[in-house]
Amino acid sequence: MIGKQFFTHLSMMRRFNVLLLAAMVLWGGCGRQTKKDDRKEYKTLSVKTESVILKSDYPAKFTGKQIVEIRPQISGTITRICINEGDRVRKGQTLFVIDQVPYEAALKQAEANVRIAEAKLATAKLNLESCEDLNAGQIVGDYQVRTARNAHMEAEASLAQAKAQLVNARNNLSYTIVKSPVDGTAGMIPYHAGALVSSSIADPLVTVSDDADIYAYFSITEAQAMDIMEQYGSMEQFMALSPDVELKLSNGKSYPFKGRVNAVSGIVDVGTGAVTMRAVFPNENRLLHNGGSGTVVIPTKLDSCIVIPQTATYELQNKVFVYKVVDNVTEATSIDIFRLNNGTEYVVKNGLQPGDVIIAEGAGLVKNGIEIKVKK
């Protein structure tokens, strides 16, 4: 009886062990199936070469190609204003008329003085000829001849002086009609009819801006100027070879016409360390105005260069780094970038080769030497 119970108990123990072993095997298999890959996923990109155009923005101030302050050359009261503020004016067009009456009178007096001087010269000539004839007959002496000759020379000088005064009187009368010396647009007029003006007035009668072409003045840093010199060889080469520049208006819209950089200051501003440049834009539609502002956009085209997103980089101690991916392991790599960028991408000069694989996003969160999983 005891032996039978013993064998029964032994059989049950064997069954329990078998079941326990099966459960452990089953549990172990399930554990291996549910074990997760703890590697983080990162988006990567394969480096390649391409052409890119980088644009740099510079705030600019506008001036007309030629700006002329119209001031009177004589004194008098304004009798007529012939234009309105903001009018388009042509070269030679009458802008103002200053009281002409006193200058007409001065002209008539100058004309009369010329006639008087001419008469005196004619009389002096007759006296000189008479004295010379009498001297030849030994009726009068040499003294009388010399005196008559001096009187004749004085009469000639008086006539020349009277003619000069006549020219001055005519000019003064012409100055009463104030004309525009250039084509352009009239500014504001601070004077009204009846106002007394002169050549010493503080404000001009009006300012006329020749705005057929508009100059946009902007500044770059000395370092940027040195980079341009290094890239093009000289500022003259830069102006000759650089692509046309663009213009953004103050309302954010793009100006429909492109311009050219046509002047570069040869002096670095001591106070700001900046170099002034000038771009010229056509202004046929008169959309740009003297005194306005905008943004000059200078494009730089680069061929066969490596371009990467800025999100693929991080900075450390003033150096720029990327993470190469070699056999799914990150490798921090220092790179040299081009002086310009478009705000979202960098052009790499050194540190990467076509075909290299790098982390494309979130480089600042990655560590060196970790195994990653490539996001598909």
Phi, psi and omega in degrees: 000314180295321179296323179294318180296323181297315180292326178295316180296320179296321179295320180292322179297319179297316179299318181297317180296319178298314180297319180297317179296318178297318180296320180294319178297316180297316180295320178296322178294319179295321180297320179291328181287330185262358178294130185264153175278114185273008176287139179279149179267137176223143176281135180238167175216151177263124184291136176215167180264150179199172176263145183214149174244118179259139183240136179243135183257137179223123176300141185222153174246142184260142169222153175292160179299326178216127181240122185238124172273119182273116179234148178288148178260355178224168179265148178162177179264143178287122179262337181204137172250120192261359181227166172253156179297133180088000180292150167281128181238154180251156177300129181090355180287140179286128180255315182221155172234127178258148184316119186265345188303307181295331181279332172292320178296319179296326178293316179297321178295320179294321177297320179294320179297325177295317180296320178298315180295324178295320179294317179296324179293320179296320178294316180297325179294317178298316179298320180294316180296321180294316179297319179297322178293317180293325179292325178295329177270009178058034178270321176240157182273179180295330181301315180297324179295314180296322178296318179295323179294319178295321178296323178293317179296321178296321179294322176297317179296320179296323178293316178299320179294319180295322178293322177296318178296326178294316178299317180296320179294318178297318179298316180300321178294321179293330180290346177290342174256106184271119183246159178279131179277350184217162167284143179170198181243132180281141176270207180282152182246109184277000183241159179235166177301136182097348180287141178273124182232163178204178181290348182258013181297148183290314181257141177293160176302318178194157175248129179250125181251122174280100187248027173299325169236146180243134174266131175248114181263131179215168184233147172237161180284163179298323179296320178294322177297320178294322177297319179296318178299320180292322183284319186255345181098324178195164178291329177296318177294322177300313181293328182279325190253341184292149180292166177301146179264158180250171182220129172258132181279170183294341177271007178091351181276158179273137176288136187289346182246144178267161181232187180226145170282118186237005177202140177226129179293139177269009183236136174271126180298124183295322184286320186253344184069025184251157176245127183274136175236160178227129174246144180247134181235139174294147185224047183297327181274000178057035178281330180265145184229149175302132181092352180283181181217161179189200181227121176277131181247116181256116178273146175232117181265130178236132181253149175051055180236161179268124181240127179231153177289149179294337178292346179271004185237164169213158183249143178210118180053050176063018175241152181255134182234156168230167174251112170285153176245112180239114183055043178066016179242136182283145180220109181295131184225128177281141180229156172255131183248155178291153186298336181250153171210164183263013179093341181233344184225157173242147169261123185266124178270320182215151175114339179229152176235150175307135181101341177297144177253129182230161172293129186268333184219148174069032182298330181292345181259358183268152175249156181284139173078020178259153178273134182236168175246129183283127179285130181257000000 
